[in-house]
Amino acid sequence: MPNTLLLCYLTLLLKATICTEAFSLLPVSRFMSFNTKSTTILDAAAKTKNKRIAFVTGSNKGIGKEIVRRLHNEPDIITIVACRDPELGKAACEEIQNSSTIESESDSLQVCQLDLTNDDDIQSAANFILQKYGKLDILINNAAICFNDPTLYGKLPYTKFEDQADITIKTNFFGTYKVTEAMLPLLLKSKDSHNKKSPRIINIASSAGRLSILKSQQLIDFVTSPTISLAQLSNLMTDFVKCVQTQTHAEKGYPNTCYGMSKLGIIAMTKIFAKKYPELQIHSVDPGYCATDQNNSQGSVAPERGALTPFLLSTLDDEQIQISGGHFFEEREITW
């Protein structure tokens, strides 16, 4: 890329300050809204007609919450905060609104219940967006789980490695896959709404999902094949789970990290979706080792910093990114 995302962003920000003060953040529902005024369906449709709709999973805390905070500063974006506990989502939105120095509309944040392992939650979220907005412009897949040793620094009982694989892959990989599939029809409805901004899917990955965790060249060639399908990738992830459960994963070249394998799958899935839907911009992001609950705040990067690249990929014009299927770290495309 001729310019970094950050340079593009700073250029836009400089132009924006000539006529306004810059940025802000957004409101949240199973579905909650912070709109205290009674409005009709026609009123809501009129207010949201020219708005972009963003859906951020796992966004009641950590990196997801900081992405929402940045999106909230964009006056043309309504953000849906998706998380397992709507009350925690509501609290996150209230904190974002109370700490914001920019005035926002009362319905700019919505809260939606979403558990990646619950198919009903996923379909309900898609139905909610369809009925309320008729389309989706930005999907940010951030939600994930991670087992540490000891699990979550003693906050949860220790889980043996062979018992971690199924729930980790089911949540992080297949859950994200199902959310993406459910939201794709809505994203495709938005493609003609914004001439300079195509629909976006941003998948939060990790350096833990780098290719080098695979100890088999055959596996590396398989996941990087230009012809690999989503079905083939899904079968590989299922095979990893079975091999971990039978303790044969190492001899097949799989890594000793379920979280890393799930994120490797996310990066591969991103590239497959990008090829399948060239009318969308679809990217994965390594946010860095951010200090979040997932690592007991041991990370060296602030979640606010980790949220910057996903935010930029979600909001910059197409001409400022120019590619799809990229893997990014600190505003630059990097090799996997």
Helices and strands as residue ranges (DSSP letters): H 5-16, E 31-33, H 41-48, E 52-57, H 62-71, E 77-83, H 86-99, E 109-113, H 119-132, E 138-141, G 151-154, H 161-168, I 169-175, H 176-189, E 200-204, G 207-209, G 211-213, H 217-223, H 230-245, G 250-252, H 258-276, E 281-285, G 293-295, H 303-306, H 308-315, G 318-320, E 327-329, E 332-333
